[in-house]
Amino acid sequence: MQGFGPPNWYTGREHMSIRMASPWKHPETGTYYLRDRVPQELAPRVKGRKVSVPVDGRPREVTLGEFVKVSLGTKEPKRAKELYREASAALEETWRRFRQEAATGRVRLTALQVAEYAGQYYHATIATHGDDPGDPDGWDGAIDVSIEMSQQKGGLERLHGDEADRLLQRAGLDVDAESRVRLLEQMNLAYRQAAGVLKRRGWGDFTPDPQATWFPAPIPASQPKVQPGTAEVVTLSDLFELWKTDHLRDGGPARTVRDFRQKVDSLIAFLGHEDTQRITPRQISDWAELLRHEKGMSAKTVGQKYVAAVKRVFTVGKRKFRITDNPAADVTVEVKKAPRTRSPGFTDDEAKAILSAALLPPEAWGRMAADNKRAIRWAPWLAAYTGARIGELMQLRKQDVETHHGFTCLRITPEAGSTKTGNFRLVPIHPHLIEMGFLHMVEARPEGPLFYSPKAGEDPVTRAGSIGGKVSEWVRKKVGIKDDRIQPNHAWRHRLKTVAREVGVPPENIDAIQGHEDGRASTDYGEFTVRLLDKEIRKLPRYDVDSEA
């Protein structure tokens, strides 16, 4: 087989490179490779750039120089030719994009690139919040906002534009308008998926996301290192490797490593070195200020992503006695809490508008899946009388509607998907719901979820969250509750607290109904019986509304 040619292997004709018609076999290992010369007119422009070349459907990163060499990972001639065709076509597409970039200054992203960058965004979101995701109801709100903003002109740009800029700047790309739109759309879907995972983690469910493999394997970030002057120098990259080893050994996701590496690289680029003994708290604070005021990142992004990642890397280094001080320990970025200008719960008028609209005949809602219509019909009413989280309601199964000691109850249990506390609770059903035919609807349903049709292998928490998102979208778009100071589903929880106080329900009893924990050890003693909770539920006044309201 013909070997790799000398420099005159390239013809010199503009916009053309000559590649061997078949893979090149390494004379010692027997492994086949794609080998190509970078087109002469592009070489000065793209030298040092990293590109992704797919081999067997998985991207492999190569750094461009005078030539390109990519292992096809096989010693079988027939298989090598198949893989070569895939890689060769992708490389030609790369040259086309680089020529377009040279001609117009802007690049068109491939579908693979869009998926890769969306995946980076997904894993960065998980890495930042995954260990301590906070209140899952907040992620409910994040999903609601994601859905709502996707319907608004310019909404995705306002929501994810800063992060898109960061990803593209990191890759050194200036993309065309169409590519940016596609990237923002995929980033929004990735963010919504990440929010669903973080919501589950907020409930205590840390099982891996089965849909994470939807994203392509990321290209490893570059890891520049300075040359230490002495053997005693400890670099930021040294500390990063210590953190990385522990992270992967403890089962942490590999893609988190890329996100942390990017944060560390950002600090190294700012400092111009990575000698940990020369890094001061003031320098890290100045770096944070640069990211905020010159790069335009939000305070939350800088503090909870960039500074947090670097702080963790330094913490590992100090714990392992590689450094004596953590220069990032006292660096903080203030995130101002938005002032509250209204109640977070629905007003009387808003509640009646939603409940009235839910009573309209299903055909009034237009073209919509039957599962979604059923959810819209019952979710607001269930939330109004239970104050349960929308995900807990949308994951209910037929067997979760049961009778205890003569009281008909909802069993809200992690067995159906997830709960914030990780515990089950029984919530007696308000008599008004029974009169409205809720139990008849339950009886008519097949075994399994009440509000969605299950599919093999799908995550029930994600599916329940998706249905909850449909309800939220309906509240915003169809009912017209557009005040962004409230969350379309979560506002029922706030409202129930208010109503319960007005009718004299003790706080600990309404907490038991809603699944709130106050953190007091005494609360764990004894039980909140269904007899007690049914008495409290019956204190809640009926909503006297009709479909004409």
DRENPA-200075 format. One line per 5 residues: number of its first residue (from 1); for each residue x negated, z, y of C-alpha. Coordinates in nm, 4 decimals, padded with zeros to 6 digits. Layout:
BEGIN
NUM) X,Z,Y  ...
This chain:
BEGIN
1) 00.0000,00.0000,00.0000  -00.1246,-00.0835,00.3458  -00.2905,00.2078,00.5282  -00.2513,00.3198,00.8851  -00.3859,00.0492,01.1151
6) -00.6582,00.0608,01.3830  -00.5856,00.0553,01.7573  -00.5290,-00.3232,01.7574  -00.2400,-00.2550,01.5193  -00.0264,-00.2593,01.8352
11) 00.0411,-00.6115,01.9657  00.0618,-00.5144,02.3319  00.3924,-00.6942,02.3827  00.6229,-00.5098,02.6236  00.8919,-00.2813,02.4759
16) 00.7721,-00.3423,02.1225  00.5836,-00.1533,01.8556  00.5057,-00.2761,01.5082  00.5727,-00.0301,01.2295  00.4863,-00.0690,00.8677
21) 00.7757,-00.2088,00.6700  00.7542,00.0803,00.4252  00.6413,00.4441,00.4203  00.2762,00.5339,00.4135  00.1517,00.7273,00.1088
26) -00.1068,00.9948,00.1686  -00.4059,00.9058,-00.0510  -00.4741,01.2675,-00.1534  -00.1370,01.4428,-00.1760  00.0803,01.1453,-00.2695
31) 00.3428,01.2497,-00.0134  00.5051,00.9698,00.1848  00.5089,00.9602,00.5646  00.6561,00.7638,00.8510  00.3666,00.6667,01.0785
36) 00.4096,00.4887,01.4065  00.2294,00.4267,01.7325  00.4032,00.5407,02.0508  00.4912,00.2260,02.2511  00.2128,00.1577,02.4974
41) 00.4386,00.1434,02.8036  00.5825,00.4859,02.7165  00.2722,00.6700,02.6004  00.1562,00.8086,02.9399  00.5087,00.9227,03.0246
46) 00.5954,01.0980,02.6994  00.2625,01.2439,02.5904  00.3135,01.6049,02.4885  00.6921,01.5734,02.4706  00.8611,01.7097,02.1608
51) 01.1141,01.4941,01.9791  01.3342,01.5470,01.6764  01.3135,01.3003,01.3872  01.5746,01.3533,01.1125  01.4536,01.3567,00.7544
56) 01.7203,01.3956,00.4884  01.9670,01.4981,00.7576  01.7489,01.7773,00.8969  01.5615,01.7432,01.2258  01.1833,01.7736,01.2235
61) 00.9985,01.8317,01.5461  00.6931,01.6280,01.6348  00.4784,01.6351,01.9460  00.4117,01.2911,02.0867  00.0569,01.1731,02.1370
66) -00.0837,00.8266,02.0719  00.0772,00.8193,01.7268  00.3707,00.9751,01.5451  00.3384,01.1081,01.1924  00.6361,01.2609,01.0082
71) 00.6340,01.3805,00.6482  00.9222,01.2464,00.4426  00.8836,01.5378,00.2031  00.8885,01.3346,-00.1166  00.6518,01.1649,-00.3593
76) 00.9194,00.9374,-00.5052  00.8851,00.5785,-00.3712  01.2552,00.4938,-00.3880  01.3600,00.8144,-00.2146  01.0860,00.7717,00.0431
81) 01.2227,00.4299,00.1428  01.5689,00.5754,00.1935  01.4393,00.8584,00.4109  01.2112,00.6199,00.5962  01.5037,00.4029,00.7054
86) 01.6847,00.7046,00.8485  01.3777,00.8377,01.0301  01.2693,00.4945,01.1503  01.6102,00.4195,01.3025  01.6119,00.7558,01.4769
91) 01.2653,00.6944,01.6178  01.3711,00.3573,01.7559  01.6656,00.5317,01.9230  01.4173,00.7782,02.0733  01.2101,00.4952,02.2208
96) 01.5291,00.3402,02.3600  01.6248,00.6635,02.5309  01.2785,00.7086,02.6753  01.2903,00.3543,02.8149  01.6291,00.4298,02.9645
101) 01.4858,00.7456,03.1154  01.1948,00.5509,03.2610  01.4299,00.2913,03.4093  01.7046,00.5151,03.5438  01.5527,00.8586,03.5562
106) 01.8334,00.9910,03.3384  01.8755,01.0238,02.9631  02.1737,00.9828,02.7330  02.1901,01.2628,02.4766  02.2503,01.1747,02.1146
111) 02.5204,01.3551,01.9169  02.2475,01.5437,01.7311  02.0919,01.6647,02.0564  02.4278,01.7794,02.1903  02.4871,01.9759,01.8691
116) 02.1365,02.1256,01.8810  02.1755,02.2490,02.2388  02.5249,02.3837,02.1711  02.3777,02.5665,01.8722  02.1081,02.7178,02.0918
121) 02.3792,02.8437,02.3249  02.5756,02.9908,02.0331  02.2754,03.1758,01.8933  02.1606,03.2935,02.2367  02.5046,03.4461,02.2926
126) 02.4971,03.6177,01.9526  02.1395,03.7400,02.0047  02.2175,03.8891,02.3435  02.5306,04.0798,02.2471  02.5250,04.0906,01.8681
131) 02.3742,04.4366,01.8164  02.6124,04.6048,02.0601  02.9038,04.3707,02.1336  03.1237,04.6310,02.3034  03.5024,04.6235,02.3153
136) 03.6373,04.3346,02.1038  03.9285,04.3046,02.3415  03.6814,04.1861,02.6022  03.5875,03.8988,02.3735  03.9578,03.8244,02.3361
141) 03.9573,03.7791,02.7109  03.6455,03.5623,02.6946  03.8169,03.3315,02.4464  04.1226,03.3163,02.6721  03.9062,03.2213,02.9697
146) 03.7213,02.9599,02.7636  04.0493,02.7949,02.6658  04.1912,02.8124,03.0170  03.8803,02.6772,03.1887  03.8643,02.3838,02.9480
151) 04.2000,02.2711,03.0877  04.0876,02.2827,03.4512  03.9022,02.0103,03.6343  03.5446,02.1266,03.6700  03.6226,02.4414,03.4727
156) 03.3547,02.3947,03.2072  03.0942,02.3247,03.4739  03.1775,02.6516,03.6451  03.1795,02.8396,03.3161  02.8723,02.6988,03.1399
161) 02.6905,02.4863,03.3979  02.4127,02.7373,03.4631  02.3357,02.7705,03.0936  02.3438,02.3929,03.0479  02.0892,02.3600,03.3286
166) 01.8662,02.6156,03.1598  01.8781,02.4342,02.8257  01.8083,02.0959,02.9801  01.5310,02.2249,03.2054  01.3720,02.3860,02.9034
171) 01.3742,02.0470,02.7291  01.2594,01.8645,03.0426  01.5679,01.6398,03.0454  01.7760,01.4920,03.3238  02.0885,01.3614,03.1502
176) 02.3568,01.1157,03.2543  02.7078,01.2259,03.3522  02.8653,01.1369,03.0182  02.6050,01.3368,02.8261  02.6596,01.6393,03.0458
181) 03.0355,01.6308,02.9883  02.9845,01.6107,02.6106  02.7295,01.8914,02.6212  02.9577,02.1217,02.8224  03.2471,02.0558,02.5840
186) 03.0349,02.1409,02.2803  02.8883,02.4457,02.4545  03.2395,02.5692,02.5249  03.3339,02.5379,02.1582  03.0085,02.7100,02.0593
191) 03.0753,02.9919,02.3045  03.4271,03.0389,02.1710  03.2902,03.0534,01.8163  03.0288,03.3089,01.9220  03.2958,03.5165,02.0988
196) 03.4950,03.5262,01.7754  03.1908,03.6552,01.5872  03.1193,03.9186,01.8530  03.4824,04.0255,01.8498  03.4548,04.0928,01.4756
201) 03.1298,04.2809,01.5263  03.3031,04.4922,01.7900  03.5409,04.5956,01.5140  03.2461,04.6816,01.2895  03.2449,04.3608,01.0829
206) 02.8859,04.2300,01.0721  02.9308,03.9762,00.7942  02.7478,03.6463,00.8624  02.9391,03.3715,01.0382  03.0121,03.1130,00.7650
211) 03.0517,02.8427,01.0307  02.7092,02.8992,01.1882  02.5624,02.6294,00.9634  02.7731,02.3788,01.1574  02.4863,02.3657,01.4062
216) 02.1705,02.1692,01.3186  01.8551,02.3617,01.2465  01.6841,02.4191,01.5837  01.3520,02.2762,01.6847  01.0986,02.5608,01.7071
221) 01.0003,02.6409,02.0635  00.6423,02.5976,02.1727  00.4324,02.9114,02.1642  00.1525,02.8834,02.4205  -00.1207,03.1423,02.4027
226) -00.3997,03.2175,02.6406  -00.7507,03.2624,02.5115  -00.8275,03.6345,02.5325  -01.1503,03.7348,02.6937  -01.2144,04.0102,02.4429
231) -01.0977,04.1069,02.0988  -00.9036,04.3994,02.2466  -00.6622,04.1824,02.4454  -00.3020,04.2103,02.3257  -00.0844,03.9190,02.4335
236) 00.2880,03.8881,02.4782  00.2851,03.6430,02.1897  00.1215,03.9096,01.9727  00.4076,04.1489,02.0516  00.6604,03.8756,01.9967
241) 00.5216,03.8140,01.6478  00.5522,04.1849,01.5687  00.9170,04.1808,01.6760  00.9790,03.8541,01.4903  00.8383,03.9907,01.1629
246) 01.0628,04.2974,01.1726  01.3634,04.0949,01.2854  01.3414,03.8470,00.9988  01.2530,04.1097,00.7406  01.5630,04.3073,00.8366
251) 01.7818,04.0025,00.7807  01.8135,03.8963,01.1436  01.9103,03.5330,01.2053  01.6162,03.2958,01.2290  01.7635,03.1180,01.5289
256) 01.7486,03.4364,01.7337  01.3731,03.3968,01.7184  01.3963,03.0742,01.9184  01.6059,03.2387,02.1868  01.3650,03.5307,02.2283
261) 01.0682,03.2952,02.2272  01.2229,03.1054,02.5173  01.2613,03.4263,02.7185  00.9032,03.5309,02.6482  00.7766,03.1832,02.7385
266) 00.9662,03.2008,03.0672  00.7832,03.5206,03.1609  00.4472,03.3773,03.0522  00.5061,03.0687,03.2678  00.5891,03.2899,03.5657
271) 00.2815,03.5102,03.5199  00.0367,03.2331,03.4357  -00.1051,03.4517,03.1562  00.0161,03.6808,02.8777  -00.2325,03.9671,02.8779
276) -00.0057,04.2694,02.8384  -00.2554,04.4998,03.0101  -00.2209,04.2974,03.3311  00.1601,04.2944,03.3386  00.3259,04.5383,03.5781
281) 00.6884,04.6469,03.6275  00.6806,04.4844,03.9711  00.5884,04.1484,03.8181  00.8750,04.1656,03.5711  01.1127,04.2606,03.8521
286) 00.9855,03.9662,04.0596  01.0410,03.7375,03.7600  01.3991,03.8585,03.7342  01.4493,03.7947,04.1043  01.3125,03.4419,04.0653
291) 01.5556,03.3690,03.7826  01.8469,03.4978,03.9895  01.7772,03.3606,04.3343  01.5727,03.0467,04.2744  01.6931,02.9391,03.9305
296) 02.0512,03.0350,04.0152  02.1184,03.2403,03.7014  02.3820,03.5124,03.7114  02.2814,03.8777,03.7236  02.4435,03.9277,03.3841
301) 02.2416,03.6452,03.2277  01.9132,03.7671,03.3720  01.9687,04.1324,03.2889  02.1393,04.1105,02.9518  01.9496,03.8113,02.8165
306) 01.6093,03.7582,02.9786  01.5060,04.1105,03.0738  01.6695,04.2585,02.7630  01.4766,04.0268,02.5298  01.1416,04.0963,02.6942
311) 01.2144,04.4683,02.7052  01.2817,04.4707,02.3312  00.9569,04.2880,02.2544  00.7595,04.5408,02.4616  00.9443,04.8285,02.2926
316) 00.8338,04.7090,01.9485  00.4758,04.6780,02.0711  00.4748,05.0336,02.2029  00.6393,05.1721,01.8892  00.3689,05.0082,01.6789
321) 00.0938,05.1420,01.9084  -00.0276,04.8014,02.0264  00.0354,04.8986,02.3885  00.0651,05.2367,02.5582  00.3256,05.1523,02.8240
326) 00.6344,04.9338,02.8389  00.6266,04.7658,03.1804  00.9857,04.6463,03.1372  01.1300,04.9873,03.0523  01.2582,05.0701,03.4012
331) 01.3427,04.7162,03.5127  01.7159,04.6723,03.5607  01.9364,04.4040,03.7070  02.2478,04.5370,03.8750  02.5689,04.3681,03.7653
336) 02.8443,04.4611,04.0053  03.1790,04.5342,03.8485  03.4571,04.3268,03.9964  03.6936,04.5422,04.2042  04.0382,04.6049,04.0552
341) 04.3016,04.4607,04.2868  04.6023,04.4934,04.0573  04.7171,04.6647,03.7392  04.5608,04.5153,03.4244  04.9024,04.5345,03.2574
346) 05.1954,04.2961,03.3019  05.4447,04.3743,03.5750  05.8150,04.4010,03.4864  05.8744,04.0471,03.6107  05.5777,03.9038,03.4200
351) 05.6785,04.0801,03.0972  06.0376,03.9569,03.1235  05.9252,03.6023,03.1992  05.7068,03.5911,02.8863  05.9601,03.7560,02.6567
356) 06.2403,03.5339,02.7852  06.0356,03.2190,02.7309  05.9557,03.3346,02.3753  06.3299,03.3263,02.2995  06.3680,02.9601,02.3900
361) 06.4429,02.7264,02.0984  06.1236,02.5901,01.9396  06.1993,02.2330,02.0501  06.1695,02.3492,02.4111  05.7943,02.3961,02.3617
366) 05.7267,02.0295,02.2866  05.4954,01.8986,02.0169  05.3327,02.1968,01.8542  05.2521,02.3056,01.4990  05.5200,02.5176,01.3328
371) 05.2710,02.8039,01.2829  05.1930,02.8080,01.6545  05.5621,02.8097,01.7452  05.6234,03.1007,01.5108  05.3331,03.2905,01.6675
376) 05.4606,03.2233,02.0189  05.8090,03.3379,01.9196  05.6965,03.6749,01.7826  05.3518,03.7645,01.9223  05.4717,03.8670,02.2722
381) 05.7543,04.0790,02.1331  05.5332,04.2474,01.8738  05.2697,04.3162,02.1383  05.5309,04.4523,02.3799  05.6557,04.7111,02.1282
386) 05.3269,04.7980,01.9512  05.0499,04.7413,02.2055  04.8386,04.6053,01.9195  04.5510,04.3666,01.9770  04.6546,04.0040,01.9455
391) 04.4065,03.9418,01.6636  04.5499,04.2332,01.4656  04.8996,04.0887,01.5007  04.8087,03.7293,01.4230  04.6266,03.8290,01.1020
396) 04.9318,04.0132,00.9623  05.0309,03.9113,00.6101  05.3680,03.9296,00.4429  05.2557,04.2296,00.2384  05.1564,04.4101,00.5586
401) 05.5238,04.4631,00.6457  05.6201,04.7544,00.4240  05.8357,05.0658,00.3957  05.6966,05.4215,00.3978  05.9239,05.7204,00.3496
406) 06.2171,05.5104,00.4628  06.0465,05.3724,00.7760  05.9665,05.0002,00.8056  05.6106,04.9612,00.9333  05.3345,04.7172,01.0081
411) 05.0174,04.7900,00.8156  04.7361,04.6885,01.0475  04.4352,04.6808,00.8201  04.0852,04.5303,00.8013  04.1863,04.3917,00.4618
416) 04.3823,04.1258,00.6523  04.0860,04.0344,00.8720  03.9439,04.3049,01.0943  04.0289,04.6033,01.3114  03.8249,04.7493,01.5929
421) 03.7808,05.0895,01.4299  03.7458,04.9556,01.0773  04.0439,05.1702,00.9728  04.3999,05.0861,00.8799  04.7014,05.2283,01.0609
426) 05.0769,05.2218,01.0082  05.2911,05.1302,01.3073  05.6690,05.1757,01.2728  05.8659,04.8697,01.3834  06.0851,04.9153,01.6900
431) 06.4577,04.8839,01.6051  06.4961,04.6021,01.8586  06.2535,04.3850,01.6614  06.4550,04.4410,01.3458  06.7792,04.3510,01.5258
436) 06.6153,04.0319,01.6531  06.5497,03.9164,01.2961  06.1804,03.9901,01.2545  06.2265,04.1092,00.8964  06.4289,03.7971,00.8112
441) 06.1398,03.5833,00.9350  05.8983,03.7850,00.7209  06.1189,03.7508,00.4141  06.1368,03.3738,00.4563  05.7583,03.3358,00.4660
446) 05.5484,03.2737,00.1533  05.2941,03.5292,00.0414  04.9960,03.5437,00.2730  04.9527,03.5253,00.6514  05.2683,03.5248,00.8632
451) 05.1377,03.3161,01.1516  04.9044,03.0595,01.0014  04.8664,02.8597,00.6821  04.5430,02.9666,00.5114  04.2806,02.7193,00.3972
456) 04.0188,02.7741,00.1298  03.6958,02.9220,00.2595  03.8111,02.9814,00.6167  03.7481,03.3050,00.8036  04.0806,03.4889,00.8636
461) 03.9475,03.6620,01.1755  03.8469,03.3330,01.3340  04.1780,03.1733,01.2376  04.3806,03.4664,01.3726  04.1768,03.4506,01.6930
466) 04.2495,03.0802,01.7242  04.6241,03.1412,01.6923  04.5973,03.4179,01.9491  04.4271,03.1686,02.1770  04.7248,02.9354,02.1422
471) 04.9548,03.2174,02.2533  04.7284,03.2871,02.5500  04.7267,02.9202,02.6454  05.1070,02.9116,02.6243  05.1367,03.2149,02.8535
476) 04.9139,03.0466,03.1103  05.0366,02.6877,03.0952  05.3996,02.7091,02.9900  05.5160,03.0453,03.1191  05.3023,03.0150,03.4296
481) 05.1283,03.3556,03.4312  04.8116,03.2272,03.5960  04.6756,03.5421,03.7617  04.3182,03.5517,03.6343  04.2951,03.9250,03.7040
486) 04.4871,03.9919,03.3832  04.4323,03.8792,03.0270  04.7338,03.6945,02.8818  04.7408,03.8920,02.5561  04.5485,04.2102,02.6293
491) 04.7729,04.2972,02.9256  05.0402,04.4127,02.6777  04.8122,04.6964,02.5658  04.7787,04.8205,02.9218  05.1490,04.7860,02.9839
496) 05.2438,04.9851,02.6724  05.0263,05.2751,02.7909  05.2153,05.2747,03.1217  05.5592,05.2563,02.9613  05.4703,05.5296,02.7085
501) 05.3642,05.7661,02.9849  05.6870,05.7037,03.1722  05.8985,05.8059,02.8707  05.6852,06.1040,02.7776  05.4929,05.9866,02.4713
506) 05.1882,06.2157,02.4298  04.8580,06.0297,02.4817  04.7267,06.1055,02.1327  05.0404,05.9617,01.9758  05.0338,05.6354,02.1682
511) 04.6597,05.6113,02.0873  04.7488,05.6370,01.7182  05.0051,05.3584,01.7577  04.7633,05.1298,01.9429  04.4546,05.2091,01.7391
516) 04.2596,05.3774,02.0185  04.0060,05.6470,01.9335  03.9187,05.9138,02.1903  03.5926,06.0192,02.0259  03.7008,06.3827,01.9794
521) 03.6285,06.5371,01.6391  03.9596,06.7237,01.6508  04.1504,06.3951,01.6467  04.0256,06.3299,01.2936  04.1992,06.6429,01.1658
526) 04.5511,06.6063,01.0305  04.7601,06.2900,01.0279  04.9931,06.0985,01.2557  05.2828,06.0555,01.0154  05.5124,05.7543,01.0262
531) 05.8004,05.9963,01.0919  05.6264,06.1184,01.4091  05.5247,05.7715,01.5241  05.8688,05.6271,01.4571  06.0170,05.8933,01.6847
536) 05.7711,05.7929,01.9586  05.8332,05.4195,01.9101  06.2068,05.4760,01.9544  06.1404,05.6301,02.2958  06.0183,05.2938,02.4229
541) 06.2988,05.1259,02.6200  06.4371,04.7931,02.5074  06.3540,04.4755,02.6938  06.6901,04.3356,02.7961  06.6095,03.9702,02.8530
546) 06.7517,03.6376,02.7423  06.6274,03.2842,02.7067  06.7853,03.1782,03.0336  06.5726,03.4119,03.2448
